[in-house]
Amino acid sequence: MIEPQAPAPPGSPPSWGRPGGPPGPEPAPVPGPIARAPAAGLPVRPGTGRFLVLAGVFVCAACGLVYELELVALASYLIGDSVTQASVVLSVMVFAMGIGSLAAKRLRRFAAAGFGAVEAVLALVGGSSAMALYAVFAWTGGWDGLWAEGPHVLLVAFSLTIGLLIGAEVPLLMELIQRIRRQDAGGAVADLFAADYVGALVGGLAFPFVLLPFLGQLTGALVTGTVNAVVGAALVLGLFRGDLTRRARWLLVTVNVVVLAVLAAATVLADDFERAARHAVYGQDVRVAVRTDVQEVVLAGGTGGRPLRLFLDGRLRVDGADERRYHEALVFPAMTGPHARVLILGGGDGLAAREVLRHPDVRRVDVLELDPDLVRLARRDPGLSALNEHAYGDPRVHVTAADAFRRLRGGPAAPYDVVISDLPDPGLTASTKLYSQEFYALVRRVLAPQGRLVVHGGPLASQPVTFWTVDSTLRAAGLRTTPYRVGGRAPGGDRPHGTAAAPGDWGFVLAARSSPDLRVDRAGPRPRTLTPAALAEAARSAGPARDPGPPPSTLVHPRY
């Protein structure tokens, strides 16, 4: 509200113009928020104060976006289906931000104290969210059973809480920045949002390129929470301490000290927590756990008579107890016929290459694997290299670390007699493009006229739509197909460890330019687990007729 002015003394010039000038219109009243006087007792000049507030906005926005990305990344890693997880987290968070902005209107009278409290709670919740989610995943038996919905509810709860707190920041900061220096509302909003969006850019880039590779998800979130708490407390206690009572200042200091102590203790214990959680997830015989540029790789067992198990991003990919059944079913039907030149897509563990090399007339094997660190582990780890029978030591094997889609698209159309697709299940978002019609058209281009392609299409019994979509996509790319499936106790199919409803089979599709026969070459090496009778049964058990089948999956319309 504009205060009334005192009457002008006698002889003073008119208030509406220069001395002697004609009278002009009275100046328009300034809206209430703009007319508010600057904060009393500000320890710095108004320009410096505005800069410090905008710097605080920048840092808080960066921290907020890190919390969002961390929830998306961890949920995608633990649950899978990154598109769904990103949609849930971001949509719930944006909705909550709107609710938080509305709720913060009631705190405008106590903007400094409210902002300090919001930042302290946000630092604690956002910083500890990754550790809490991972703890639930590790110590409740995965995402099944009694806790089937618990982790999903926890994910939504964290998204909702963090969104509410982030949404409350801007109205409170708007109130604080207007207390420093009067400014029209449009200009203040523009300044705040400019600092907010630039901070979000920095946070979005810092997460994948700095925090994740150098600190990991748990420590990265805790460090972000620490920075958030320090900046929020410093801004309020250093710049707006005059707005707080003595009791409020001490309360805010105490709360932030407790938050920082909790985050610091969690940071110190993060490595021990991660080891304990890893043992709870993978068992006590974990030997190797590394985070590569592509994924987390965990090896358990493989020594002392215990079967080796390979996990990629928390999903069981290889179980030494029955992996041979999977790899023989994958490789041997495709090797019936010419097989001098073989291309393996994926298969960085070397196990598909092992079965290919059992055929003595193979002249060259090209392995196209995205993760070179997995290949390096398959060469050097005693358990995994023994399981793949030192396949990478064979001079016929040549490894290229590259994205399969990009490599096939840009590489020459060299003919291969056999192409083996040993890739993660198509239901995983990262693998969807490698099960598209466009990708199979690229594979068809490198197939020799009599060449064969075999694709691991995921479990048929539990994911029939996904499997038959793989089949229809291959046919849409101009190939004839023969589907089949074999049973397995611990499928290499991509499932989180501990999932009770694990798929009990592997589904495969054999494809060629002409209808391929499903058989094993009698003149070749004899499989240890796959017999002609079992292969015939695998074809019969592949299910009912698939025509017309589901529509094919494409890059712009993925259907998995």
C-alpha positions as CSV (number, residue, x, y, z in Angstrom):
1,M,0.0,0.0,0.0
2,I,1.3,3.5,-0.9
3,E,1.7,5.7,2.2
4,P,0.0,9.2,2.1
5,Q,2.4,12.1,1.6
6,A,2.6,15.0,4.0
7,P,1.4,18.4,2.7
8,A,4.1,20.4,0.9
9,P,5.5,23.4,2.8
10,P,4.6,26.9,1.6
11,G,6.5,28.0,-1.5
12,S,7.6,24.6,-2.5
13,P,7.3,23.7,-6.2
14,P,4.3,21.7,-7.4
15,S,4.7,18.0,-6.9
16,W,3.5,17.2,-10.4
17,G,6.2,18.9,-12.5
18,R,9.3,21.1,-12.6
19,P,9.1,24.6,-11.0
20,G,6.9,26.9,-13.1
21,G,5.9,24.1,-15.4
22,P,2.3,23.3,-16.2
23,P,0.5,20.9,-14.1
24,G,0.5,17.3,-15.3
25,P,-1.4,14.2,-14.4
26,E,-0.8,12.6,-11.0
27,P,1.6,9.5,-11.3
28,A,-0.3,6.2,-11.4
29,P,-0.2,4.3,-8.1
30,V,2.3,1.4,-8.0
31,P,0.8,-2.0,-7.2
32,G,1.2,-3.2,-3.7
33,P,4.0,-5.8,-4.0
34,I,6.2,-3.4,-6.0
35,A,5.6,-0.5,-3.6
36,R,6.8,-2.5,-0.6
37,A,9.9,-0.8,1.0
38,P,13.2,-2.6,0.8
39,A,14.1,-4.9,3.6
40,A,15.5,-3.1,6.6
41,G,18.9,-3.9,7.8
42,L,20.1,-5.6,4.6
43,P,23.8,-6.4,5.2
44,V,24.8,-5.6,1.5
45,R,23.8,-3.1,-1.1
46,P,20.5,-3.9,-3.0
47,G,22.4,-4.8,-6.2
48,T,24.6,-7.3,-4.4
49,G,21.6,-8.6,-2.6
50,R,19.7,-9.3,-5.8
51,F,22.7,-11.0,-7.3
52,L,23.0,-13.3,-4.3
53,V,19.3,-14.2,-4.5
54,L,19.5,-15.0,-8.2
55,A,22.7,-17.1,-7.5
56,G,20.7,-19.0,-4.8
57,V,17.9,-19.6,-7.4
58,F,20.5,-20.9,-9.8
59,V,22.0,-23.4,-7.3
60,C,18.6,-24.5,-6.0
61,A,17.3,-25.1,-9.5
62,A,20.3,-27.2,-10.4
63,C,19.8,-29.3,-7.2
64,G,16.1,-29.8,-8.0
65,L,16.8,-31.1,-11.4
66,V,19.4,-33.5,-10.1
67,Y,16.8,-34.9,-7.7
68,E,14.5,-35.5,-10.7
69,L,17.0,-37.1,-12.9
70,E,18.3,-39.3,-10.0
71,L,14.8,-40.6,-9.3
72,V,14.3,-41.4,-13.0
73,A,17.7,-43.1,-13.4
74,L,17.4,-45.2,-10.2
75,A,13.8,-46.2,-11.0
76,S,14.8,-47.2,-14.6
77,Y,17.7,-49.2,-13.2
78,L,15.7,-51.0,-10.5
79,I,12.3,-51.4,-12.2
80,G,13.1,-51.1,-15.9
81,D,11.1,-49.4,-18.7
82,S,12.8,-46.0,-18.6
83,V,10.1,-44.3,-20.6
84,T,7.4,-45.2,-18.0
85,Q,9.5,-44.3,-15.1
86,A,10.5,-40.9,-16.5
87,S,6.9,-40.2,-17.4
88,V,5.7,-41.1,-13.9
89,V,8.4,-39.1,-12.0
90,L,8.3,-36.0,-14.2
91,S,4.5,-35.8,-14.5
92,V,4.0,-36.3,-10.8
93,M,6.7,-33.8,-10.0
94,V,5.4,-31.1,-12.3
95,F,1.9,-31.5,-10.9
96,A,3.2,-31.2,-7.4
97,M,5.2,-28.1,-8.3
98,G,1.9,-26.4,-9.1
99,I,0.4,-27.4,-5.8
100,G,3.5,-26.3,-4.0
101,S,3.3,-22.9,-5.6
102,L,-0.3,-22.4,-4.5
103,A,0.5,-23.6,-1.0
104,A,3.4,-21.2,-0.7
105,K,1.1,-18.2,-1.0
106,R,0.3,-18.7,2.7
107,L,3.9,-18.3,3.6
108,R,4.6,-15.0,1.9
109,R,4.4,-13.1,5.1
110,F,7.2,-15.3,6.5
111,A,9.1,-15.6,3.2
112,A,12.6,-15.8,4.7
113,A,11.7,-18.4,7.4
114,G,9.5,-20.3,4.9
115,F,12.3,-20.5,2.3
116,G,14.8,-21.6,4.8
117,A,12.5,-24.4,6.1
118,V,11.7,-25.5,2.5
119,E,15.3,-25.8,1.5
120,A,16.3,-27.8,4.6
121,V,13.5,-30.3,4.1
122,L,14.2,-30.5,0.3
123,A,17.9,-31.1,0.9
124,L,17.1,-34.0,3.4
125,V,14.3,-35.6,1.2
126,G,16.1,-35.2,-2.1
127,G,19.5,-36.1,-0.9
128,S,18.4,-39.3,0.8
129,S,15.8,-40.4,-1.8
130,A,18.2,-42.6,-3.8
131,M,19.5,-44.4,-0.7
132,A,15.9,-45.0,0.6
133,L,14.7,-46.4,-2.7
134,Y,17.7,-48.7,-3.0
135,A,17.3,-49.9,0.5
136,V,13.7,-50.9,-0.1
137,F,14.7,-52.7,-3.3
138,A,17.6,-54.6,-1.6
139,W,15.9,-55.6,1.7
140,T,12.4,-56.4,0.6
141,G,13.1,-59.2,-1.9
142,G,13.0,-57.0,-5.0
143,W,9.7,-55.6,-6.4
144,D,7.5,-58.7,-5.8
145,G,5.6,-60.5,-3.2
146,L,4.2,-58.4,-0.2
147,W,6.1,-55.3,-1.4
148,A,5.0,-55.5,-5.0
149,E,3.5,-52.0,-4.9
150,G,5.5,-50.6,-2.0
151,P,8.6,-49.3,-4.0
152,H,6.4,-47.9,-6.7
153,V,4.4,-46.0,-4.1
154,L,7.6,-44.8,-2.5
155,L,8.8,-43.5,-5.9
156,V,5.6,-41.6,-6.4
157,A,5.8,-40.3,-2.8
158,F,9.3,-38.9,-3.3
159,S,8.4,-37.4,-6.6
160,L,5.3,-35.7,-5.0
161,T,7.2,-34.4,-2.0
162,I,10.2,-33.1,-4.0
163,G,7.8,-31.4,-6.5
164,L,5.9,-29.7,-3.7
165,L,9.0,-28.3,-2.2
166,I,10.5,-27.2,-5.5
167,G,7.2,-25.5,-6.4
168,A,7.2,-23.6,-3.1
169,E,10.5,-22.0,-3.9
170,V,9.6,-19.5,-6.6
171,P,6.8,-17.6,-4.8
172,L,9.0,-17.2,-1.7
173,L,12.0,-16.1,-3.7
174,M,9.8,-13.6,-5.6
175,E,8.7,-12.1,-2.2
176,L,12.3,-11.9,-1.0
177,I,13.8,-10.3,-4.1
178,Q,11.0,-7.7,-4.1
179,R,12.0,-6.8,-0.5
180,I,15.5,-6.0,-1.7
181,R,14.6,-3.5,-4.4
182,R,11.4,-2.4,-6.0
183,Q,10.9,-3.9,-9.5
184,D,7.9,-4.4,-11.7
185,A,6.5,-8.0,-11.4
186,G,7.3,-8.9,-15.0
187,G,10.9,-8.0,-14.7
188,A,11.3,-9.9,-11.4
189,V,9.6,-13.0,-12.9
190,A,11.9,-12.8,-15.9
191,D,15.0,-12.6,-13.7
192,L,14.0,-15.4,-11.4
193,F,13.0,-17.8,-14.2
194,A,16.2,-17.0,-16.2
195,A,18.3,-18.0,-13.2
196,D,16.1,-21.0,-12.6
197,Y,16.3,-22.3,-16.1
198,V,20.0,-21.8,-16.4
199,G,20.5,-23.6,-13.1
200,A,18.4,-26.5,-14.4
201,L,20.6,-26.7,-17.5
202,V,23.7,-26.9,-15.4
203,G,22.1,-29.5,-13.1
204,G,20.9,-31.5,-16.0
205,L,24.4,-31.7,-17.5
206,A,26.2,-32.2,-14.2
207,F,24.2,-35.3,-13.4
208,P,25.3,-37.6,-16.3
209,F,28.7,-36.1,-16.9
210,V,30.0,-35.3,-13.4
211,L,27.9,-36.7,-10.5
212,L,27.0,-40.1,-11.9
213,P,30.4,-41.2,-13.3
214,F,32.5,-39.8,-10.4
215,L,30.2,-40.1,-7.4
216,G,27.6,-42.6,-8.3
217,Q,23.8,-42.3,-7.7
218,L,23.9,-42.6,-3.9
219,T,26.8,-40.3,-3.1
220,G,25.8,-37.9,-5.9
221,A,22.4,-37.4,-4.4
222,L,23.8,-36.9,-0.9
223,V,26.3,-34.3,-2.1
224,T,23.6,-32.5,-4.0
225,G,21.5,-32.4,-0.8
226,T,24.4,-31.0,1.1
227,V,25.0,-28.2,-1.4
228,N,21.2,-27.4,-1.4
229,A,21.1,-27.1,2.4
230,V,24.2,-25.0,2.7
231,V,23.1,-22.5,0.0
232,G,19.5,-22.3,1.3
233,A,20.7,-21.6,4.9
234,A,23.4,-19.2,3.8
235,L,21.0,-17.1,1.7
236,V,18.4,-16.8,4.5
237,L,20.8,-16.4,7.5
238,G,23.3,-14.2,5.7
239,L,21.0,-11.9,3.8
240,F,17.6,-11.9,5.5
241,R,18.4,-12.6,9.1
242,G,16.8,-9.3,10.0
243,D,13.4,-10.8,8.9
244,L,13.8,-13.6,11.5
245,T,13.3,-13.5,15.2
246,R,16.2,-14.7,17.4
247,R,14.3,-17.9,18.1
248,A,13.6,-18.5,14.4
249,R,17.3,-18.0,13.6
250,W,18.5,-20.5,16.1
251,L,15.8,-23.0,15.1
252,L,16.8,-22.7,11.4
253,V,20.5,-23.1,12.3
254,T,19.7,-26.2,14.4
255,V,17.5,-27.8,11.6
256,N,20.2,-27.3,9.0
257,V,22.9,-28.6,11.3
258,V,20.9,-31.8,11.8
259,V,20.2,-32.1,8.1
260,L,23.9,-31.7,7.2
261,A,24.9,-34.1,9.9
262,V,22.5,-36.8,8.5
263,L,23.7,-36.2,5.0
264,A,27.3,-36.3,6.0
265,A,26.9,-39.5,8.0
266,A,25.1,-41.1,5.0
267,T,27.9,-40.0,2.7
268,V,30.5,-41.5,4.9
269,L,28.6,-44.8,5.1
270,A,27.5,-44.9,1.5
271,D,30.1,-47.4,0.4
272,D,29.4,-49.7,3.2
273,F,25.7,-49.4,2.6
274,E,26.1,-50.1,-1.1
275,R,28.2,-53.2,-0.4
276,A,25.6,-54.5,2.1
277,A,22.7,-53.7,-0.3
278,R,24.6,-55.4,-3.1
279,H,25.0,-58.6,-1.1
280,A,21.3,-58.5,-0.1
281,V,20.4,-58.3,-3.8
282,Y,23.0,-60.6,-5.4
283,G,24.0,-62.8,-2.5
284,Q,27.1,-63.1,-0.5
285,D,29.3,-64.4,-3.3
286,V,29.7,-61.2,-5.2
287,R,33.2,-61.0,-6.7
288,V,33.1,-58.1,-9.1
289,A,30.9,-55.0,-9.2
290,V,31.8,-52.3,-11.6
291,R,30.1,-49.3,-13.1
292,T,31.1,-49.0,-16.8
293,D,30.2,-46.2,-19.1
294,V,27.2,-48.2,-20.2
295,Q,25.9,-50.2,-17.3
296,E,26.6,-51.8,-13.9
297,V,28.2,-55.2,-14.2
298,V,28.1,-57.6,-11.3
299,L,29.7,-61.1,-11.2
300,A,28.7,-63.5,-8.5
301,G,30.0,-67.0,-7.9
302,G,32.1,-68.8,-10.5
303,T,34.6,-70.1,-8.0
304,G,34.6,-72.9,-5.5
305,G,32.1,-74.9,-7.5
306,R,29.5,-72.2,-7.3
307,P,27.8,-71.4,-10.7
308,L,28.7,-68.0,-12.1
309,R,25.9,-65.4,-12.4
310,L,26.2,-62.3,-14.5
311,F,24.0,-59.3,-13.8
312,L,23.8,-56.2,-16.0
313,D,22.0,-53.2,-14.5
314,G,20.5,-55.5,-11.8
315,R,19.1,-58.0,-14.2
316,L,20.2,-61.6,-14.4
317,R,21.7,-62.2,-17.9
318,V,23.7,-65.4,-17.3
319,D,23.3,-68.2,-14.8
320,G,26.1,-70.7,-15.1
321,A,23.7,-73.5,-14.0
322,D,21.9,-73.6,-17.3
323,E,23.3,-70.9,-19.6
324,R,24.5,-73.6,-22.0
325,R,20.9,-74.6,-22.8
326,Y,20.2,-71.0,-23.7
327,H,23.2,-70.4,-25.9
328,E,23.0,-73.8,-27.7
329,A,19.4,-73.1,-28.5
330,L,20.4,-69.6,-29.7
331,V,23.4,-70.6,-31.9
332,F,23.1,-74.2,-33.2
333,P,19.9,-73.8,-35.4
334,A,21.4,-70.7,-37.1
335,M,24.7,-72.5,-37.8
336,T,22.9,-75.2,-39.9
337,G,24.1,-74.3,-43.4
338,P,26.9,-72.0,-44.4
339,H,28.6,-70.4,-41.4
340,A,32.1,-69.3,-42.4
341,R,31.5,-65.7,-41.4
342,V,29.4,-65.0,-38.3
343,L,28.3,-61.7,-36.8
344,I,27.2,-61.6,-33.1
345,L,25.2,-58.6,-32.0
346,G,25.7,-58.1,-28.3
347,G,27.0,-61.2,-26.6
348,G,29.9,-59.4,-24.8
349,D,30.1,-62.2,-22.2
350,G,31.7,-64.4,-25.0
351,L,29.3,-67.3,-24.4
352,A,27.6,-67.1,-27.8
353,A,31.0,-66.9,-29.4
354,R,32.0,-70.0,-27.5
355,E,29.2,-72.0,-29.2
356,V,30.1,-70.6,-32.6
357,L,33.7,-71.5,-32.3
358,R,32.8,-75.1,-31.6
359,H,32.2,-75.3,-35.4
360,P,35.6,-75.9,-36.8
361,D,34.9,-74.5,-40.3
362,V,34.1,-71.0,-39.0
363,R,36.7,-68.6,-40.4
364,R,35.7,-65.3,-38.8
365,V,33.5,-64.1,-35.9
366,D,32.7,-60.4,-35.5
367,V,31.3,-59.4,-32.1
368,L,29.5,-56.0,-32.1
369,E,29.2,-55.1,-28.4
370,L,28.4,-51.7,-27.0
371,D,30.2,-52.1,-23.7
372,P,34.0,-52.7,-24.1
373,D,34.4,-53.1,-20.3
374,L,32.2,-56.2,-20.4
375,V,34.3,-57.7,-23.1
376,R,37.4,-56.9,-21.1
377,L,35.9,-58.6,-18.1
378,A,35.0,-61.6,-20.2
379,R,38.7,-61.8,-21.3
380,R,40.3,-61.4,-17.9
381,D,38.0,-62.6,-15.2
382,P,38.9,-66.2,-14.3
383,G,35.3,-67.3,-13.7
384,L,33.8,-65.7,-16.8
385,S,36.7,-66.5,-19.1
386,A,36.6,-70.1,-18.0
387,L,32.9,-70.3,-18.7
388,N,33.3,-68.9,-22.2
389,E,36.3,-71.2,-22.7
390,H,38.6,-68.2,-23.5
391,A,36.6,-67.4,-26.7
392,Y,38.2,-64.0,-27.0
393,G,41.7,-65.6,-27.1
394,D,40.8,-67.2,-30.5
395,P,42.3,-65.2,-33.4
396,R,39.2,-65.7,-35.4
397,V,37.2,-63.5,-33.0
398,H,37.2,-59.7,-33.7
399,V,35.5,-57.3,-31.3
400,T,34.1,-53.9,-32.2
401,A,32.8,-51.7,-29.4
402,A,30.0,-49.7,-31.0
403,D,26.3,-49.2,-31.1
404,A,24.9,-52.0,-33.4
405,F,22.4,-49.7,-35.1
406,R,24.9,-47.0,-35.9
407,R,27.5,-49.5,-37.0
408,L,25.3,-51.4,-39.4
409,R,23.8,-48.2,-40.8
410,G,27.2,-46.7,-41.5
411,G,29.3,-49.8,-42.3
412,P,29.7,-51.7,-45.5
413,A,27.3,-54.3,-46.5
414,A,29.7,-57.2,-46.0
415,P,27.9,-60.5,-46.3
416,Y,27.6,-62.7,-43.2
417,D,26.4,-66.3,-43.3
418,V,25.0,-66.1,-39.8
419,V,23.9,-63.2,-37.7
420,I,23.2,-63.9,-34.0
421,S,21.2,-61.3,-32.0
422,D,22.1,-61.9,-28.3
423,L,20.7,-58.6,-27.1
424,P,18.7,-57.6,-23.9
425,D,14.9,-58.3,-24.0
426,P,13.0,-56.0,-26.4
427,G,10.8,-54.9,-23.4
428,L,13.7,-52.8,-22.1
429,T,13.5,-49.3,-23.6
430,A,17.2,-49.1,-24.4
431,S,16.9,-52.2,-26.6
432,T,13.7,-51.2,-28.5
433,K,15.5,-49.7,-31.5
434,L,17.5,-52.9,-31.9
435,Y,14.2,-54.8,-32.4
436,S,12.7,-52.4,-34.9
437,Q,11.8,-53.0,-38.5
438,E,14.5,-50.5,-39.6
439,F,17.1,-52.3,-37.7
440,Y,16.2,-55.7,-39.2
441,A,16.3,-54.1,-42.6
442,L,19.9,-53.2,-41.9
443,V,20.7,-56.7,-40.7
444,R,19.0,-58.1,-43.8
445,R,21.4,-56.0,-45.9
446,V,24.5,-57.7,-44.4
447,L,23.0,-61.2,-44.7
448,A,24.4,-63.5,-47.4
449,P,21.7,-64.8,-49.9
450,Q,21.5,-68.1,-47.9
451,G,22.3,-66.4,-44.6
452,R,20.4,-66.9,-41.4
453,L,19.5,-64.6,-38.5
454,V,18.4,-65.7,-35.0
455,V,16.9,-63.4,-32.5
456,H,16.4,-63.8,-28.8
457,G,12.8,-62.4,-28.5
458,G,12.3,-62.8,-24.7
459,P,10.1,-65.2,-22.8
460,L,7.2,-66.4,-24.8
461,A,5.0,-67.8,-22.0
462,S,5.0,-64.6,-19.9
463,Q,5.4,-62.0,-22.7
464,P,3.6,-63.4,-25.8
465,V,2.7,-60.0,-27.3
466,T,6.3,-58.9,-27.2
467,F,7.6,-62.1,-28.7
468,W,5.1,-62.1,-31.5
469,T,5.8,-58.5,-32.2
470,V,9.5,-59.5,-32.7
471,D,8.3,-62.1,-35.2
472,S,6.0,-59.8,-37.1
473,T,8.7,-57.1,-37.2
474,L,11.2,-59.5,-38.8
475,R,8.6,-60.5,-41.4
476,A,7.8,-56.8,-42.1
477,A,11.6,-56.4,-42.9
478,G,11.2,-59.0,-45.7
479,L,12.4,-62.1,-43.8
480,R,10.7,-65.5,-43.4
481,T,10.5,-66.7,-39.8
482,T,10.4,-69.9,-37.7
483,P,9.7,-69.3,-34.0
484,Y,10.7,-71.7,-31.2
485,R,11.2,-71.8,-27.5
486,V,13.0,-73.8,-24.9
487,G,12.5,-74.1,-21.2
488,G,15.0,-72.9,-18.7
489,R,15.2,-72.9,-14.9
490,A,16.9,-69.5,-14.6
491,P,16.4,-67.7,-17.9
492,G,19.1,-65.3,-19.1
493,G,16.1,-63.1,-20.0
494,D,16.3,-59.7,-18.4
495,R,14.6,-59.8,-15.1
496,P,15.4,-58.1,-11.8
497,H,17.1,-60.3,-9.3
498,G,14.7,-61.7,-6.8
499,T,11.6,-61.5,-9.0
500,A,9.4,-64.4,-7.9
501,A,7.5,-64.6,-11.2
502,A,10.6,-65.2,-13.3
503,P,10.0,-66.4,-16.9
504,G,10.4,-70.1,-17.4
505,D,11.4,-70.2,-21.0
506,W,13.4,-68.5,-23.7
507,G,11.8,-67.5,-27.0
508,F,13.8,-67.4,-30.3
509,V,13.0,-66.5,-33.9
510,L,15.0,-68.0,-36.7
511,A,14.8,-65.9,-39.9
512,A,16.1,-65.9,-43.5
513,R,15.1,-64.8,-46.9
514,S,13.4,-68.1,-47.5
515,S,11.6,-70.1,-44.8
516,P,14.3,-71.6,-42.6
517,D,14.2,-75.2,-41.4
518,L,14.6,-75.6,-37.7
519,R,17.2,-78.4,-37.2
520,V,20.7,-79.1,-36.0
521,D,23.4,-80.0,-38.6
522,R,24.2,-83.6,-38.1
523,A,27.6,-83.2,-39.6
524,G,28.6,-80.5,-37.2
525,P,29.5,-80.6,-33.5
526,R,27.0,-82.3,-31.2
527,P,25.2,-80.0,-28.7
528,R,25.3,-81.0,-25.1
529,T,21.7,-80.1,-24.2
530,L,19.9,-79.7,-27.5
531,T,18.6,-82.8,-29.3
532,P,16.6,-83.0,-32.5
533,A,13.6,-84.2,-30.6
534,A,13.9,-81.3,-28.2
535,L,14.2,-78.8,-31.1
536,A,11.1,-80.3,-32.8
537,E,9.2,-79.8,-29.6
538,A,10.6,-76.3,-29.3
539,A,9.0,-75.4,-32.6
540,R,5.6,-77.1,-31.7
541,S,5.4,-75.4,-28.4
542,A,6.0,-71.9,-29.8
543,G,2.2,-71.4,-29.7
544,P,-0.7,-71.0,-32.0
545,A,-0.6,-69.5,-35.5
546,R,0.6,-65.9,-35.4
547,D,-1.2,-64.6,-38.4
548,P,-2.2,-61.8,-38.6
549,G,-0.2,-61.2,-35.5
550,P,0.5,-57.8,-33.8
551,P,1.7,-54.9,-36.0
552,P,5.5,-54.5,-36.4
553,S,7.6,-52.2,-34.2
554,T,9.3,-49.2,-35.8
555,L,11.5,-46.4,-34.6
556,V,8.7,-43.9,-34.6
557,H,6.1,-46.3,-33.3
558,P,7.7,-48.8,-30.8
559,R,5.3,-51.5,-29.7
560,Y,7.2,-53.3,-27.1
